[in-house]
Structures are given as structure tokens and as C-alpha cells.
Amino acid sequence: MHDPVAEAVLQEASVQGIRVPEDLAVVGVDDDPIICERTSPSLTSIGLDFEQGGFRCAQLLDERLKNPEVEDVRLTYGVTSVTRRVSTRRFQQSDQRVVKAITYIRRTACEGVTVPMVAAVMGLQRRMAEIVFRRVTGHSIHDEILMVRLEQVENLLRNPRQEIIPIAQLCGWKSPAALRAAFQAHYGKSMRAWRAEAVGGS
């Protein structure tokens, strides 16, 4: 379902007392950040490769103009990203402080957010915030920030027209070298190698 429809589903679930994501996981399509980040909880969404879809439509139109008798065919196109937000994040136990923290991290991870800032959003001292966050998610606040940043790096790398050097600044790293080190440590390969596999396999 498209993001506006998914937003309506979240609103209706709230009215009906259906817990998201504990009872119902919701995924939208289009990955419109204005919609996805304002919903409660924030909305997981799929970004479609509309440019590739446009090229394929043009291809079909060209074939039809050259030969009006050509048989109908169905072409498909892929996605550019899957942005995980709270609407599909299921935990063994629910804590609204952690949900609030994850939502905040998603909005600010690439803008220099720090662990103390997240702890303040949770209304806890840093040590207690770390304990509560790890108990619910199984990992640290710092790990969550890193995962969100790397997710955004992946989304940018899937666009072959995006230059690699600026990605560091766009995703919250102090330098391209710092991002290269973090990416290599997490994925075991360079960003160029990851891009070649991701774009080549799409």
C-alpha cells in the first residue's frame, strides 16, 4: 500500500486498539519521509525505482510505435531502498521510551546525534538509558545510530549517479576515511564493491 494508505491504516489501528508492530506490522510504498517520519509509530516503507520504471515504459512505447501488432508484455522494476522504521520493529517487550528513542534516532542519525542526546529524549541518565535500550533491542544505542547511518549509506549507494565521496557528510561521518573504515568493518568490503554487487544484481 502507498504511504498515505499505510498512514491511514496506522491511524485506524490506533483507534481500534491494535498495537503496531506487536499485533500488526505495517509497510508502505514510496518512502516519503514527510509521511513516514510523522506517523506514530514511524512507518517502514519501500522506495521504488521509478526512473527504471520510466525507462521500461519508454521501451514498451517505442516497441509499440514500431510495431502496433506487438504482443502485450509485462515488465517489472525493482526498489531503491527499504527503510526500516518502528512500524515493523518487533521486540520481545515494549517500552515507549525505547520506541521514542528509535524514532528520534531515525530522524537525526545523519545529523550528528549522540548517545547522551538519545538518553535525554528517553528521560534517563545515560547509563540507565543504555541498559533499558539494550534490554529491549539487544544492542546499544550507538549500534542503533550506526545501523541507521549505514542503512542510509546503502540507499545512496544503490543510486549509481551518487558520487561516493559526499556520502560521508550526507550520512553523519566526519570524513570519507571514517566512513570507509566503518563500512569495511561492518560489511567486510569496500563501498565500491558493495555497490557493484547491489546495482549489478538489481
C-alpha positions as CSV (number, residue, x, y, z in Angstrom):
1,M,0.0,0.0,0.0
2,H,1.2,3.5,-0.7
3,D,2.4,5.6,2.2
4,P,-0.8,7.7,2.6
5,V,-2.9,4.5,2.8
6,A,-0.4,3.0,5.2
7,E,-0.7,6.1,7.3
8,A,-4.5,5.7,7.4
9,V,-4.0,2.1,8.5
10,L,-1.8,3.2,11.4
11,Q,-4.4,5.8,12.4
12,E,-7.3,3.2,12.3
13,A,-5.2,0.7,14.2
14,S,-4.7,3.3,16.9
15,V,-8.5,3.9,17.1
16,Q,-9.2,0.1,17.2
17,G,-6.6,-0.5,19.9
18,I,-4.4,-2.6,17.6
19,R,-0.8,-2.4,18.6
20,V,1.8,-1.7,15.9
21,P,4.1,-3.5,15.4
22,E,3.2,-6.0,18.2
23,D,-0.1,-7.1,16.7
24,L,0.2,-5.7,13.2
25,A,3.3,-4.8,11.1
26,V,2.7,-2.1,8.5
27,V,4.8,-1.3,5.4
28,G,4.2,1.5,3.0
29,V,5.4,2.1,-0.6
30,D,7.2,5.3,-1.9
31,D,9.3,6.0,1.3
32,D,8.1,9.6,1.6
33,P,10.0,10.9,4.7
34,I,7.4,13.6,5.3
35,I,4.7,11.0,5.8
36,C,6.8,8.1,7.2
37,E,8.5,10.1,10.0
38,R,5.4,11.9,11.2
39,T,3.3,8.8,11.7
40,S,3.0,7.2,15.1
41,P,4.8,4.8,15.1
42,S,7.1,5.8,12.2
43,L,6.4,3.9,9.0
44,T,8.6,1.4,7.4
45,S,8.5,1.9,3.6
46,I,9.8,0.7,0.3
47,G,11.3,3.1,-2.2
48,L,10.6,2.2,-5.8
49,D,12.9,2.7,-8.7
50,F,10.6,5.0,-10.7
51,E,13.4,6.0,-13.1
52,Q,13.9,2.4,-14.1
53,G,10.2,2.1,-14.4
54,G,10.1,5.1,-16.7
55,F,12.8,3.7,-18.9
56,R,10.9,0.4,-19.3
57,C,7.7,2.2,-20.1
58,A,9.5,4.1,-22.8
59,Q,10.9,0.9,-24.1
60,L,7.4,-0.6,-24.4
61,L,6.1,2.5,-26.1
62,D,8.9,2.5,-28.6
63,E,8.3,-1.1,-29.5
64,R,4.5,-0.5,-29.8
65,L,5.1,2.6,-32.1
66,K,7.4,0.5,-34.3
67,N,5.0,-2.4,-34.4
68,P,1.4,-1.8,-33.3
69,E,0.8,-5.6,-33.5
70,V,3.4,-6.4,-30.9
71,E,2.1,-8.7,-28.2
72,D,1.4,-7.3,-24.7
73,V,4.1,-8.0,-22.2
74,R,4.6,-7.2,-18.6
75,L,7.9,-5.6,-17.4
76,T,8.8,-5.2,-13.8
77,Y,11.2,-2.9,-12.0
78,G,12.8,-3.0,-8.6
79,V,13.2,-1.0,-5.5
80,T,15.9,1.5,-4.5
81,S,15.6,1.1,-0.7
82,V,13.7,-0.4,2.2
83,T,13.8,2.0,5.1
84,R,13.0,0.2,8.4
85,R,11.2,2.2,10.9
86,V,9.2,1.4,14.1
87,S,6.1,0.0,12.4
88,T,7.9,-3.3,11.7
89,R,10.4,-3.3,14.6
90,R,9.1,-6.1,16.9
91,F,10.7,-6.6,20.3
92,Q,10.2,-9.2,23.0
93,Q,9.0,-6.5,25.2
94,S,7.7,-3.0,24.6
95,D,8.9,0.2,26.2
96,Q,7.7,3.6,24.9
97,R,11.0,5.2,25.9
98,V,12.8,2.9,23.5
99,V,10.2,3.5,20.8
100,K,10.7,7.2,21.3
101,A,14.5,6.8,21.1
102,I,14.4,4.8,17.9
103,T,12.1,7.3,16.3
104,Y,14.4,10.1,17.3
105,I,17.5,8.2,16.0
106,R,15.8,7.6,12.7
107,R,15.2,11.4,12.3
108,T,18.6,12.6,13.5
109,A,21.2,9.8,13.0
110,C,22.8,11.5,10.0
111,E,22.8,14.9,11.7
112,G,25.3,14.2,14.4
113,V,23.1,12.7,17.1
114,T,24.9,11.3,20.1
115,V,24.1,8.8,22.8
116,P,23.6,11.4,25.5
117,M,21.1,13.2,23.3
118,V,19.2,10.0,22.8
119,A,19.3,9.3,26.6
120,A,17.8,12.8,27.2
121,V,15.0,12.0,24.8
122,M,14.3,8.9,26.8
123,G,14.3,10.9,30.0
124,L,17.0,8.8,31.6
125,Q,20.6,9.1,32.6
126,R,23.0,7.7,30.0
127,R,23.8,4.5,31.9
128,M,20.2,3.7,32.6
129,A,19.2,4.6,29.0
130,E,21.8,2.2,27.7
131,I,20.5,-0.6,30.0
132,V,16.9,-0.1,29.0
133,F,17.7,0.2,25.3
134,R,19.8,-2.9,25.2
135,R,17.3,-4.9,27.2
136,V,14.6,-4.2,24.6
137,T,16.6,-4.2,21.4
138,G,19.5,-6.5,22.2
139,H,22.1,-3.9,21.2
140,S,23.4,-0.5,22.2
141,I,22.2,3.0,21.4
142,H,25.4,3.6,19.5
143,D,24.8,0.4,17.4
144,E,21.4,1.7,16.5
145,I,22.7,5.0,15.3
146,L,25.4,3.2,13.3
147,M,22.8,0.9,11.7
148,V,20.6,3.8,10.7
149,R,23.5,5.6,9.2
150,L,24.7,2.6,7.3
151,E,21.2,2.0,6.0
152,Q,21.2,5.4,4.5
153,V,24.6,4.8,3.0
154,E,23.2,1.7,1.3
155,N,20.3,3.7,-0.1
156,L,22.6,6.2,-1.6
157,L,25.0,3.6,-3.0
158,R,22.1,2.0,-4.8
159,N,21.9,5.1,-6.9
160,P,24.7,4.8,-9.5
161,R,24.7,8.5,-10.1
162,Q,25.5,9.3,-6.5
163,E,29.2,10.0,-6.0
164,I,30.8,8.1,-3.1
165,I,32.9,10.9,-1.5
166,P,29.9,13.1,-0.5
167,I,28.1,10.2,1.2
168,A,30.2,10.5,4.3
169,Q,28.9,14.0,5.0
170,L,25.4,13.2,4.0
171,C,25.2,10.3,6.5
172,G,26.9,11.9,9.5
173,W,30.5,10.9,9.3
174,K,33.3,13.4,9.9
175,S,35.3,12.3,6.9
176,P,35.2,9.9,4.0
177,A,38.0,7.9,5.6
178,A,35.9,7.4,8.8
179,L,33.0,6.1,6.7
180,R,35.3,3.8,4.7
181,A,36.6,2.3,7.9
182,A,33.2,1.8,9.4
183,F,31.8,0.4,6.2
184,Q,34.7,-2.1,5.7
185,A,34.4,-3.2,9.3
186,H,30.6,-3.8,9.0
187,Y,30.3,-5.3,5.6
188,G,33.8,-6.7,5.0
189,K,34.1,-5.0,1.6
190,S,34.5,-1.5,0.2
191,M,31.6,0.7,-0.8
192,R,32.5,0.3,-4.5
193,A,32.5,-3.4,-4.2
194,W,29.1,-3.4,-2.3
195,R,27.7,-1.0,-5.0
196,A,28.9,-3.3,-7.8
197,E,27.1,-6.3,-6.3
198,A,23.9,-4.4,-5.3
199,V,23.4,-2.5,-8.6
200,G,24.6,-5.4,-10.7
201,G,22.2,-7.7,-9.0
202,S,19.1,-5.4,-9.2
